């Protein structure tokens, strides 16, 4: 089942609709995100076995489950999502 998401929820703004590029964690979810190592630059970006942002998201969701922020069912949702290159 496909869902749509309003673009206003995607942009990171500072409250005045201007894009923000800060690196300071503003809440506990962002603090957890800073502890998850991002994937490095891949020499072959089209290699399906190379770590990518989807792998990072799985690690982040796993960490959120471990910290008790979300239920364990979230992990299976992320793991069964289609992988996109």
Residue frames relative to the residue before (quaternion, step in Angstrom):
aa qw qx qy qz dx dy dz
X 1.0000 0.0000 0.0000 0.0000 0.00 0.00 0.00
X 0.2798 -0.7697 0.5541 0.1494 3.58 -0.76 1.05
X 0.1464 -0.7692 0.6177 0.0728 3.52 -1.10 0.78
X 0.2807 -0.7355 0.5821 0.2036 3.55 -1.12 0.54
X 0.1881 -0.7712 0.6021 0.0859 3.52 -1.19 0.62
X 0.4541 -0.6909 0.4953 0.2668 3.54 -0.79 1.02
X 0.5433 -0.6601 0.4166 0.3091 3.60 -0.84 0.98
X 0.5734 0.6061 -0.3948 0.3847 3.63 1.06 -0.52
X 0.6814 0.4805 -0.2901 0.4698 3.60 1.19 -0.45
X 0.6187 0.5617 -0.3354 0.4350 3.58 1.26 -0.11
X 0.6850 0.4896 -0.2906 0.4546 3.61 0.89 -0.87
X 0.3238 -0.7171 0.5836 0.2009 3.55 -1.09 0.78
X 0.0632 0.8174 -0.5661 0.0862 3.58 -0.31 1.23
X 0.4834 -0.6769 0.4839 0.2721 3.52 -1.27 0.38
X 0.7101 -0.4481 0.2550 0.4795 3.58 1.20 0.40
X 0.7214 0.3701 -0.2403 0.5337 3.56 1.26 -0.26
X 0.5549 -0.6507 0.3370 0.3938 3.56 1.34 0.45
X 0.5194 0.5782 -0.4518 0.4378 3.60 1.19 0.39
X 0.5375 -0.6414 0.4420 0.3229 3.55 -0.97 0.88
X 0.2127 -0.7706 0.5933 0.0946 3.52 -1.11 0.80
X 0.1208 -0.7912 0.5962 0.0626 3.57 -1.04 0.76
X 0.2803 0.7817 -0.5187 0.2032 3.59 1.03 0.67
X 0.3014 -0.7563 0.5564 0.1661 3.55 -1.24 0.44
X 0.4952 0.6483 -0.4277 0.3892 3.58 1.25 0.32
X 0.4161 -0.6934 0.5270 0.2614 3.58 -0.80 1.00
X 0.2397 -0.8146 0.5200 0.0926 3.59 -0.74 1.09
X 0.7936 0.0969 -0.0696 0.5966 3.59 1.21 -0.27
X 0.7296 -0.4485 0.2859 0.4299 3.58 -1.28 0.07
X 0.6234 0.5295 -0.3529 0.4543 3.61 1.04 -0.64
X 0.6586 0.4828 -0.3044 0.4903 3.57 0.97 -0.81
X 0.6107 0.5468 -0.3531 0.4510 3.59 1.05 -0.67
X 0.6403 0.4996 -0.3246 0.4847 3.58 0.99 -0.79
X 0.6304 0.5522 -0.3380 0.4282 3.59 0.96 -0.83
X 0.6528 0.5259 -0.3267 0.4365 3.60 1.02 -0.70
X 0.6549 0.5141 -0.3208 0.4515 3.62 1.19 -0.30
X 0.6229 0.5223 -0.3393 0.4733 3.59 1.27 -0.16
X 0.4076 -0.7392 0.4891 0.2198 3.55 -0.61 1.19
X 0.3537 -0.7312 0.5344 0.2340 3.63 -0.75 0.95
X 0.5710 -0.5799 0.4325 0.3881 3.58 -1.15 0.45
X 0.4696 -0.6625 0.5032 0.2956 3.55 -1.12 0.62
X 0.6523 -0.4865 0.3938 0.4276 3.51 -1.32 0.07
X 0.3001 -0.7695 0.5417 0.1561 3.56 -0.78 1.03
X 0.4689 -0.6647 0.4924 0.3095 3.60 -0.96 0.78
X 0.7620 0.1860 -0.1248 0.6076 3.57 1.22 -0.47
X 0.2366 -0.8299 0.4875 0.1328 3.60 0.03 1.26
X 0.6851 0.4669 -0.2952 0.4750 3.61 1.20 -0.31
X 0.4311 0.6747 -0.4723 0.3686 3.58 1.27 0.26
X 0.3541 -0.7771 0.4741 0.2143 3.62 -0.41 1.17
X 0.6736 0.4862 -0.3128 0.4605 3.61 1.17 -0.35
X 0.5227 0.6359 -0.4157 0.3868 3.60 1.27 -0.14
X 0.5377 -0.6103 0.4602 0.3558 3.62 -1.01 0.71
X 0.0155 0.7975 -0.6021 0.0338 3.57 -1.02 0.81
X 0.7634 -0.3764 0.2480 0.4625 3.58 -1.27 -0.11
X 0.6035 0.5491 -0.3682 0.4457 3.60 1.12 -0.51
X 0.6161 0.5147 -0.3406 0.4894 3.57 1.12 -0.64
X 0.6240 0.5326 -0.3355 0.4630 3.57 1.01 -0.82
X 0.6504 0.5205 -0.3185 0.4524 3.58 0.93 -0.87
X 0.6329 0.5181 -0.3359 0.4671 3.60 0.98 -0.78
X 0.6577 0.5014 -0.3081 0.4702 3.58 0.96 -0.86
X 0.6431 0.5258 -0.3134 0.4601 3.57 1.02 -0.85
X 0.6644 0.4863 -0.3060 0.4780 3.59 0.88 -0.91
X 0.6206 0.5359 -0.3405 0.4602 3.60 0.99 -0.80
X 0.6658 0.4942 -0.2996 0.4719 3.58 0.96 -0.87
X 0.6328 0.5231 -0.3339 0.4631 3.61 1.01 -0.76
X 0.6258 0.5162 -0.3302 0.4826 3.58 1.07 -0.74
X 0.6585 0.5195 -0.3081 0.4490 3.60 0.90 -0.95
X 0.7070 0.4527 -0.2514 0.4818 3.57 1.04 -0.81
X 0.5118 -0.6867 0.3914 0.3366 3.59 1.29 -0.11
X 0.4293 0.7117 -0.4620 0.3094 3.59 1.20 0.33
X 0.7948 0.0992 -0.0333 0.5978 3.58 1.09 -0.72
X 0.5957 -0.5914 0.4173 0.3482 3.55 -1.25 0.40
X 0.6379 -0.5677 0.3725 0.3634 3.55 -1.19 0.54
X 0.5540 0.6140 -0.4018 0.3933 3.61 1.15 -0.42
X 0.5473 0.6174 -0.4000 0.3991 3.61 1.17 -0.44
X 0.6088 0.5634 -0.3541 0.4319 3.59 1.05 -0.69
X 0.6838 0.4729 -0.3022 0.4664 3.59 0.87 -0.86
X 0.5971 0.5524 -0.3660 0.4520 3.60 1.07 -0.62
X 0.6852 0.4711 -0.2851 0.4767 3.58 0.88 -0.93
X 0.6722 0.5153 -0.3055 0.4350 3.60 0.92 -0.86
X 0.7301 0.4111 -0.2442 0.4881 3.61 1.05 -0.63
X 0.4542 0.6707 -0.4633 0.3594 3.60 1.25 0.04
X 0.5439 -0.6167 0.4419 0.3585 3.61 -1.02 0.68
X 0.3789 -0.7044 0.5531 0.2332 3.57 -1.03 0.84
X 0.1219 -0.7905 0.5994 0.0316 3.54 -0.95 0.93
X 0.2520 -0.7540 0.5857 0.1579 3.56 -0.95 0.85
